[in-house]
């Protein structure tokens, strides 16, 4: 069986082109399965026992689902390659995958969040600028903390964002974000460590580049201050909210794709899943028999 697992992993790497991290996870999952079998020929009963054991460990549905997917994929491979004459996993259900996209905040919640810091202190002005930038640009947190001063053009209200694979894109900034950034930049100049590499826009209060974790902390802190459950909010939720609100307001998917830096339109299409309230609003406006 160990040789079969090696063949399966090679097929995933060569034919499916799975990422190294995914292959490593699958290898660990299948090693766990192999240890469970302990030399016994796989059967429906044994696979069910393996799944029951996973559930008893109180793993998340996502983790259990990945492990079951690895085992099911292995046995399908063995059947297709005629290395086994049956598939003991054919009747095993995979747990439903959680929705990978967080629920967008309402526009009212976003307004409360971005206004929560105020502007009384340098820290507050930095937080306000960061929150307004994340929502205005739809940038990933790594793109926001990696931003340098030369990437900003507040006169023309535009920013050069460097995304995955060092791909760059121009993204417009709204007036609220420009105002918040303009308030922060004088503080930034006085705080910036001259030894800091690059010319970072967002700093921690010691003068170094703000970290990803620092950005997460800013968002969580002001979510609580805005009366929003912090567990619901992250930099990615602001990115998701920006895209959702644009689509609900009529933005075409190609524009949103370009703004977010998605490589394909299929990734952007998730934002067509608008809120039920918006669906009802459009229905009442558009359907001839809605009234």
N, C-alpha and C positions, 0 to 999 in steps of 0.2 A: 504493500500500500504506500510506503514512503516513496518508492520510485514512481508510482502513479501520480502522487502529489507533485513531485518535481516536474513531471511531464506536463501536468495541468498548469502549473505556475509558468512554465516556459511558454505554453500556448497563450496564456493571458498577456504575457509581456510582448511576445512577437506578433500575435494575431490581433489581439484586442488593444494593444498599446496602453495598458493600464499604467498609471503613475507609480513610481517607486514606493511611495508611502502606502498606497493601496495594496500593492503586491506584498509588502512587508506585513501589513495587517492580515491579509489572507493567509500568508505563510504561518503566522502565529496562531490564527484560528484553526487551521488544518492540523497543525502540530498538536494543539489541544484535543482535537477530534481523534487523532491517531493515538494519543496517550489514553484517551477514554476507551477506545476499542481494545487496546492492550493485546493485539494480535488476533482478536476474534473477527470472523468474517462479518461485515456490516449486514444488518437486517432492519426491517421496519421497526421492530421492537427496540433494537439498540439505538436507532436514530431518535426515536421518541424519548427514550431514557436520557439521551444526550441533551435534547431540547429541554426536557423537564429539569435537568441539572442546571442548565443555563438560567432558567427562570427562578430556580431556588436561590441563585446567587444575587438576585435583585439587581441584575444589570438593566440598563436602559433598553427600551424597545429598539433603539437604533443599533446598539451594540449586539443585542440578540439577533436582530435582523441581518446584520452583516455576517455574523458567524454562521447562521443558517444558510444565507446566500452562498457563502464559501463552500459549505458542505454540499448543498444542492448542485452548485455549479460543478463541483468535482465529480459527483455521481453522473450528471448528465454527460460530462466529458468522457467518462469511462464507458458509458453506454454507446455513445456515438463512435468512439474509437474501437468498439467491440472488445474492450478489456474486461467488461462485465456484461452479463446477459439480462440484468434487471437493475432498476433504480429504486432503492429502498426509501428515497426521500420524496417520491412523486406525490405522496398524499400529505406531506408536511407543509403547513401554511407558514408563510413568512409574516411576522408582525407588521402592521401598517407602519409605513415610514412617516415620521413627523414632518409637518410642513416646513421645508427649509427656509421659508420666507417669514419673517416676523410680521405681526399685525402692525399696520401703519398707525401712527398717531393721528388724531383728528387735527384739523387746521387750528382749532382753538387750543388744543394741547400743545402744539408746536409753538404757537405764539406765547403761551404761558412759559414754556421751557426757555425759549431764547431770550425772553425778557426777564427771567428770574435773576440773573447775576447783577443787574443794575450797572452802574458805572462809577461807583464811588471810589474804588481803589484800583491800582494796576492789575491785581489779580482778577477783579470783577470785569475790568475792561478786556483783559485777555480771554476770559471765559466767554464773555459776550461775543467777541470776535470769532472765536472758535465755533461756537454753536451756530451763529449766523452763517459762517462759511460752510459748515457741514450741510446745513439745510439748503442754502442757496445753490451750492455747486453739486450736491449729490456725491461728493468725493468720498472715497474709502478713507478710513482712519489713517492708514499708512501713507496715503497720498497727502492728507492734510498735514501730518506731522513732518513729512518730508519736503514740504513747501519751502522754497527760498524766496527772499525778497525780490530777486530779479524775475520771478515767475508772475509777479503781480503787476497789473496795470490798472490802478484805481481810477485813472482819468477816463479810460475807455471802458471801464467796468468789465474787465476780462482777466482770466487767470490761465496760465499754462500748467496743466496738471500732468504729472508723470505717473503712469499707471503700471499695470502688470507687463512684464517683458520690456520695460523701459519705453513703452509706447506713450506718446504724448498727445494731448488733445487740448484745444482751447475751449474754455467753458465761461459763459457769461456770469456775472455777479449782479444781483439785484441791489437796489439803492440801500436797503437796510443793511445788507452785508458790507457794502462799501463804507457806509457811515460807521459801523462798528469797527471795521478794520482801521479806518482813519483815526478813530479815537485811541486804538491800541498801539499804533506804530510809534508814537513818541515814547511811550513807556518801554516798548521793546528796545528802542535805541539806547535808553539809559541802563537797561538791565543786561544787554548782550555781552557775553564774555568774548573778548577779542580772540581767545584761544579756541573758541568753538568752531569746528569745521563747517564750511559753507556759510550761509547767511540766513539762518532759519527764521521763518515768520513767527512761529509759535514757540515760545520759550517757557521753561519752568521758572519759578521765581528765584532760582539760583543763577539764571542767565544761560543755562544750557538748552539744547533742543528739547522740546516737549516729547515725551515718550508715548507710545501707544497706550500703555497703562495709564499714564497721566491724563490722556484725552478721555479714556473710559471713565476715570474718576471724576473729571469735570462734568461729564454728561450725567452720571449717576447722582452726583451731589445736587445739581440744579433740577433734576427730575423730582427729587424729594422736596426741594424748595418750591416747586411749581404744583405740588400736590398730586404728582403722578407716581405710581408704584415704580421704584427704580428698576425692578426686575424686567419691566416692560420696555426699558429704554437703553439704547446703546448707540454708538456712532452709526452702526449699520442700520438701525431703525430709523435714524434721521435720513440716511440715504434712501431707504425704502419709502419713507414718507414723502420725500421730495418727488420721487418718480411717480408714486401713486397719485399725489395731488395734481401733478402736471397732466397725467393721462386723464384723470377725472375732469380736468378743466378743458380738455380737448386737444392736448399736444399729441402730435403723431408719433408713432413708435420709433421711426427712424431718428427723429430729433432726440428723443429720450435715450436711444441707444448710443448716439454720438456723445451726449452729455455724460452718460455714466461710464463710457469706455468699454461697453460690452463688445466682444469680438463678433458675436452673431446676434441676429435679431431674435432668435428663439429664446435667448436668455431674457431679453427685454419683454417678451410677450406675457410673462407672468403678471406684469402690471395691468393687464387687461382685466384681471380679476378684481374688479372694483367693489366697493362696499355695497351691501344690500340697500342701504339708505340712498346711495347714489343711483343704483339701478331703479329703485322706486321713483326717484325724482325724474329720471329720464323717461321712464315708462309713462308717468302722468303727463309729461310734456309732449311725448311723441305718439303715443298709441291713440288712434281715433276713437276707441271705445273705452278709454280709461276713466272718463268722467261720468 
